[in-house]
């Protein structure tokens, strides 16, 4: 139980109650003083019997002292002042005692209420201390009314869920990346060791081994570059600049035209000006990976369709290709690093297996939404919808796009 917070809340409750009580008593004192002020008591307001000398009231003959009769008005005023002073003294004595007793009761009730209010925080604190990197599957499961503390507990549960997914993805990624980098190094070592152990190794053999080692190094460079791109995009964007997605895509398609012609693929392009705010280098990498994936996983004489449009102020890129049939339930698996549709690792001739993982990470860094669906006749359609450009950005963006 957070005793310091509980004590602070209790004292705050008690202090507020005591302050309000003092104000209330001051108001009551003024009202009582005003009500019993002698100036408000005159003969007209007193009963006739009380002011009659012949009666048996307060001023009857029997109650008057011997000798000359005093002035009745002076006597009434003196007695009224004495009664008023006595009543006010009694109020000043009784009221603080009552306020003290009620304040003590309020402090006790405040302590109990503060404990009940802070109880969910105790549950949250205890659970948060218990949950670690090895037990992120646990949840707070806070019960109670739908108030701010319940919202805090639900938010922490969502945070733990995201952390669990991130930790799991990180563990898988590190394991897969270690395997992918270890394999070519092991192969290179084996090639060199065999050549060194064979006394009959010729210069031509050494040249062939050197060529294979260089190819393996190029493969490792590709994997490392992809890992760096993935890591940088997962870290988020520090700065954003105006980017014309249509211009970037045009550059990418122009560079990919020779490879498309070599594979006998037809590329259909439909673009309009589609501005976004983000990192131009990462946006280019996103388009490159989508186009490369559409060309790599295609059929002979297949087709690639690229469209860019602005919908509701959002830049939307869609890349569709023909190719093998993709089971709809396996679409999400395509965005896992180093995995194929059958769950096995990718081969060297099939890319490094990080293309769509990088696409997903770059889109997430930009706050974009990625929608992938399997086509009925085979192939895949991947759509990336970027956030709308704020109203204050178009002038700068227009200046940027006019330079292309």
C-alpha positions in Angstrom: 0.0 0.0 0.0 1.5 3.4 -0.9 1.4 4.8 2.6 2.9 8.1 1.7 0.3 8.8 -0.9 -2.5 7.5 1.3 -1.4 9.7 4.2 -1.1 12.7 1.8 -4.6 12.1 0.5 -5.9 11.7 4.0 -4.4 15.0 5.2 -5.6 16.7 2.1 -9.2 15.5 2.7 -8.9 16.4 6.4 -7.4 19.8 5.6 -10.2 20.6 3.1 -12.9 19.5 5.6 -11.3 21.5 8.4 -11.1 24.6 6.2 -14.7 24.3 5.1 -15.7 23.7 8.7 -13.9 26.9 9.9 -15.6 28.9 7.1 -19.0 27.3 8.0 -18.6 28.1 11.7 -17.5 31.7 10.9 -20.6 32.2 8.8 -22.8 30.6 11.5 -21.2 32.8 14.2 -22.0 36.0 12.1 -25.5 34.8 11.6 -26.1 34.1 15.3 -24.5 37.4 16.3 -26.7 39.2 13.8 -29.8 37.3 15.0 -29.3 38.0 18.8 -27.9 41.5 18.4 -29.6 43.7 21.0 -30.3 46.3 18.4 -32.8 43.9 16.9 -34.7 43.6 20.2 -37.2 46.4 21.0 -40.4 46.7 23.0 -42.5 46.1 20.0 -41.0 42.6 19.6 -41.3 41.6 23.2 -44.4 40.0 24.7 -46.6 42.5 26.6 -46.4 40.5 29.8 -42.6 40.6 29.8 -42.5 44.4 29.9 -45.5 45.0 32.2 -44.8 46.2 35.7 -48.1 44.8 37.0 -47.7 41.4 35.5 -45.7 38.4 36.6 -43.2 38.5 33.8 -39.6 39.3 33.8 -40.2 42.9 34.8 -43.0 42.3 37.4 -43.1 44.2 40.6 -41.9 41.3 42.6 -38.7 41.0 40.4 -37.8 44.7 40.6 -35.5 46.0 43.3 -36.7 48.3 46.0 -36.5 52.0 45.6 -37.1 54.1 42.5 -38.1 52.2 39.4 -35.2 51.9 36.9 -35.6 53.0 33.3 -37.2 50.0 31.6 -35.5 50.6 28.2 -32.0 50.7 29.7 -32.7 47.5 31.8 -34.0 45.7 28.7 -30.9 46.7 26.7 -28.5 45.6 29.4 -30.2 42.2 29.9 -30.3 41.6 26.1 -26.6 42.4 25.8 -25.8 40.1 28.6 -27.8 37.3 27.1 -26.2 37.9 23.6 -22.7 37.8 25.0 -23.5 34.6 26.9 -24.8 32.9 23.8 -21.9 34.0 21.7 -19.4 32.7 24.3 -21.2 29.4 24.3 -21.0 29.2 20.5 -17.3 30.0 20.6 -16.8 27.2 23.2 -19.0 24.5 21.7 -18.3 25.0 18.0 -14.5 24.3 18.0 -15.1 21.2 20.1 -17.6 19.9 17.6 -15.4 20.9 14.7 -12.4 19.0 16.3 -14.5 15.8 16.8 -15.9 15.9 13.3 -12.5 16.6 11.8 -11.0 13.5 13.6 -13.9 11.4 12.2 -13.3 12.9 8.8 -9.6 12.0 8.9 -10.4 8.4 9.8 -12.9 8.2 7.0 -10.4 9.8 4.7 -7.8 7.2 5.5 -10.3 4.4 4.7 -11.5 6.1 1.5 -7.9 6.8 0.4 -7.0 3.2 0.9 -9.8 2.1 -1.3 -9.0 4.6 -4.0 -5.3 3.7 -4.1 -5.9 -0.1 -4.0 -5.9 -0.4 -7.8 -2.5 1.4 -7.8 -1.2 -1.1 -5.4 -2.3 -3.9 -7.7 -0.7 -2.2 -10.7 2.6 -1.5 -8.9 2.8 -5.1 -7.6 2.1 -6.6 -11.0 4.4 -4.2 -12.9 7.3 -5.2 -10.5 6.5 -8.9 -11.0 6.3 -8.7 -14.8 9.7 -8.8 -16.5 11.2 -9.6 -19.9 10.7 -13.3 -19.2 7.0 -12.9 -18.0 5.5 -10.4 -20.4 2.7 -12.8 -21.1 1.2 -11.8 -17.7 -1.5 -9.1 -17.5 -2.8 -6.9 -14.8 -6.5 -7.8 -15.5 -7.6 -4.9 -13.4 -11.3 -5.1 -12.4 -13.6 -2.4 -11.2 -15.5 0.7 -12.5 -14.5 2.2 -15.8 -12.6 5.1 -14.4 -9.1 6.6 -14.8 -7.3 3.9 -12.9 -9.1 1.1 -14.9 -8.0 3.0 -18.1 -4.4 3.1 -16.8 -4.5 -0.7 -16.1 -5.9 -1.4 -19.6 -3.2 0.8 -21.1 -0.5 -1.0 -19.3 -1.9 -4.3 -20.4 -1.8 -3.1 -24.0 1.8 -1.9 -23.5 2.8 -5.3 -22.1 1.2 -7.0 -25.1 3.2 -4.8 -27.5 6.3 -5.4 -25.5 5.8 -9.1 -25.6 5.3 -9.0 -29.4 8.4 -6.9 -29.7 10.6 -9.1 -27.5 9.4 -12.2 -29.3 10.1 -10.6 -32.7 13.5 -9.5 -31.5 14.4 -12.9 -30.2 13.3 -14.5 -33.5 15.1 -11.9 -35.5 18.4 -12.2 -33.7 18.3 -16.0 -33.9 17.4 -15.9 -37.6 20.0 -13.2 -38.4 22.7 -15.1 -36.5 21.9 -18.2 -38.5 21.9 -16.4 -41.8 25.2 -14.7 -41.1 26.8 -17.8 -39.7 26.0 -20.0 -42.7 28.1 -18.1 -45.3 31.0 -17.7 -42.9 31.0 -21.4 -42.2 30.9 -22.1 -45.9 33.8 -19.8 -46.6 35.9 -21.4 -43.8 35.2 -24.8 -45.2 36.2 -23.8 -48.8 39.5 -22.3 -47.6 40.3 -25.2 -45.2 39.7 -27.8 -48.0 42.0 -25.9 -50.3 44.7 -25.5 -47.7 44.6 -29.2 -46.8 44.9 -30.3 -50.4 48.5 -30.1 -51.6 47.4 -30.4 -55.2 45.3 -27.2 -55.2 46.0 -25.3 -58.4 45.9 -21.6 -59.1 42.6 -22.1 -61.0 41.1 -23.8 -58.0 42.2 -20.9 -55.8 40.6 -18.4 -58.3 37.3 -20.4 -58.2 37.4 -20.4 -54.4 38.1 -16.7 -54.3 35.2 -16.0 -56.7 32.9 -18.0 -54.5 34.1 -16.3 -51.3 33.5 -12.9 -53.0 30.0 -13.9 -53.9 29.5 -15.0 -50.3 30.8 -11.7 -49.0 28.4 -9.9 -51.3 25.6 -11.9 -49.9 26.6 -11.0 -46.3 26.8 -7.3 -47.3 23.2 -7.5 -48.6 22.0 -9.1 -45.4 23.9 -6.5 -43.3 22.6 -3.6 -45.3 19.0 -5.0 -45.0 19.5 -5.5 -41.3 20.7 -1.9 -40.9 17.8 -0.6 -42.9 15.4 -2.6 -40.8 17.0 -1.4 -37.5 17.0 2.2 -38.6 13.4 2.1 -39.7 12.3 0.3 -36.5 13.9 3.1 -34.5 11.4 5.6 -35.9 11.9 8.9 -37.7 13.7 11.8 -36.1 12.9 14.2 -38.9 10.3 14.3 -41.7 10.6 16.1 -45.0 8.2 16.5 -48.0 8.4 13.6 -50.4 6.7 13.1 -53.7 5.9 9.4 -53.7 5.1 9.4 -57.5 8.5 10.9 -58.3 10.4 8.4 -56.1 8.5 5.5 -57.6 9.2 6.7 -61.1 13.0 6.6 -60.3 12.7 3.1 -58.9 10.8 1.7 -61.9 13.3 3.3 -64.3 16.2 1.6 -62.5 14.2 -1.8 -62.5 13.3 -1.7 -66.2 16.3 -3.7 -67.4 15.6 -6.5 -64.9 11.9 -6.6 -65.8 12.8 -6.9 -69.5 15.3 -9.7 -68.7 12.6 -11.6 -67.0 10.0 -10.9 -69.7 7.7 -9.1 -67.2 5.3 -6.3 -68.3 5.1 -3.4 -65.9 1.9 -1.2 -65.9 2.2 2.1 -64.1 -0.5 4.6 -63.1 0.6 7.5 -60.9 -0.6 10.9 -59.8 1.0 13.4 -57.5 1.0 11.9 -54.0 2.8 13.9 -51.3 3.8 12.6 -47.9 5.9 13.6 -45.0 8.7 11.2 -44.1 12.2 10.1 -44.9 13.0 10.0 -48.6 15.7 7.4 -48.4 13.4 5.0 -46.5 10.5 5.7 -48.7 12.6 4.8 -51.7 13.7 1.6 -50.0 10.1 0.7 -49.4 9.2 1.1 -53.1 12.4 -0.8 -54.1 11.5 -3.7 -51.9 7.9 -3.9 -53.1 8.9 -3.8 -56.8 11.7 -6.2 -56.3 9.4 -8.6 -54.4 6.8 -8.4 -57.2 9.4 -9.1 -59.9 11.3 -11.8 -57.9 8.2 -13.9 -57.0 6.5 -13.9 -60.4 6.1 -16.2 -63.4 7.6 -16.1 -66.8 5.8 -13.5 -68.9 4.0 -12.3 -65.8 2.8 -8.8 -64.9 3.5 -6.2 -62.4 1.1 -3.3 -61.7 2.1 -0.2 -59.8 -0.4 2.5 -58.9 -0.1 5.7 -56.9 -2.9 8.0 -56.0 -4.0 10.5 -53.3 -7.1 9.4 -51.4 -8.4 11.9 -48.9 -5.0 13.6 -48.7 -3.3 10.3 -48.1 -0.6 9.0 -50.5 -1.5 5.4 -51.4 0.9 3.0 -53.2 -0.3 -0.4 -54.4 1.9 -3.0 -56.1 0.3 -6.1 -57.6 1.9 -9.0 -59.4 1.1 -12.3 -60.9 2.8 -15.4 -59.5 2.3 -18.5 -57.4 -0.9 -18.9 -55.5 -0.6 -17.6 -52.0 -2.9 -19.1 -49.3 -4.8 -16.2 -47.7 -4.0 -17.5 -44.2 -0.2 -17.3 -45.0 -0.1 -13.7 -46.1 1.0 -12.3 -42.7 3.8 -14.9 -42.7 5.4 -13.1 -45.7 6.3 -10.2 -43.4 8.3 -12.4 -41.1 12.1 -12.1 -41.6 14.0 -15.0 -43.3 10.9 -17.2 -43.8 9.1 -18.5 -46.9 5.5 -19.5 -47.2 6.3 -23.1 -46.2 7.9 -21.9 -43.0 11.4 -22.8 -44.1 14.3 -20.3 -44.4 14.9 -18.6 -47.7 17.6 -19.8 -50.1 20.3 -17.5 -51.3 18.9 -17.4 -54.8 15.6 -16.3 -53.5 16.7 -13.1 -51.8 17.8 -12.5 -48.2 14.2 -12.8 -46.9 14.0 -9.3 -45.4 12.3 -7.4 -48.1 8.7 -7.3 -46.8 9.9 -7.1 -43.2 11.7 -3.9 -44.1 8.5 -2.7 -45.9 6.5 -3.3 -42.8 9.0 -1.6 -40.6 9.4 1.5 -42.8 5.6 1.8 -43.1 5.3 1.6 -39.3 7.9 4.3 -38.9 5.9 6.6 -41.2 2.6 5.8 -39.4 1.4 4.1 -42.7 -1.0 1.2 -43.0 0.1 -2.0 -44.9 -2.7 -4.1 -46.4 -1.7 -7.4 -48.2 -4.1 -9.8 -49.9 -3.6 -12.9 -52.0 -5.0 -12.7 -55.5 -7.4 -15.4 -56.6 -5.4 -16.3 -59.7 -2.0 -16.2 -58.0 0.3 -13.5 -56.9 -0.1 -10.8 -54.3 -1.4 -7.2 -53.9 0.2 -5.0 -51.3 -1.1 -1.5 -50.5 0.6 1.1 -48.4 -1.5 4.1 -47.2 0.6 6.9 -45.7 -0.9 9.5 -43.3 -2.4 12.6 -44.7 -0.1 15.7 -45.1 -1.0 18.4 -42.5 -2.5 21.6 -44.0 0.6 23.6 -43.2 2.9 21.4 -45.2 1.7 21.7 -48.9 3.7 24.9 -49.7 7.0 23.3 -48.7 6.0 20.2 -50.4 5.1 22.0 -53.6 8.5 23.6 -53.6 10.2 20.2 -53.2 8.2 18.4 -55.9 8.6 21.2 -58.4 12.4 20.5 -58.4 11.9 16.9 -59.7 
